[in-house]
Amino acid sequence: SRSRSRSRSRSKPKLRSRSRSPASRAPGGGGGDSGGGGSSSAPAEGGPPKAEVVESKARQSTGEKTWRAEINMPKNDRFNYDGRARTMCVRGPLRIDRDQAYKDAEDITEAARDCDTAKVKALARKLLSNNVS
């Protein structure tokens, strides 16, 4: 009986294949609370990206719906393995008022006119810091 248990423990475990098809991943990069998940804010043919408002998680304390502005900015001049430009999702603060989230999206889109990711991130940080109450 002892020799049997040893032989079992020495057997190699079956390895799973590590390759994953891109279709198996969730749209939008699989990040936490993305409500829209689409890539409609990605730059199309070199044009400036456009922010969109997505519904986010409900507030835990009150259960109220929240919205936020999101924009996919080009990260740099490098490309992914499939030839697409690398992007970074920049998000604004959570808002209870949908109209305020649309105002944030307009401001972020205006800041993204020059495709300057640093400018957009600075605005998002400013919006987030002003949102603290």
PyMOL commands that set and color helices and strands:
alter all, ss='L'
color gray80, all
select helices_A, chain A and resi 2-10+22-24+27-30+98-114+117-130
alter helices_A, ss='H'
color red, helices_A
select strands_A, chain A and resi 52-56+66-79+85-91
alter strands_A, ss='S'
color yellow, strands_A
deselect
rebuild
show_as cartoon
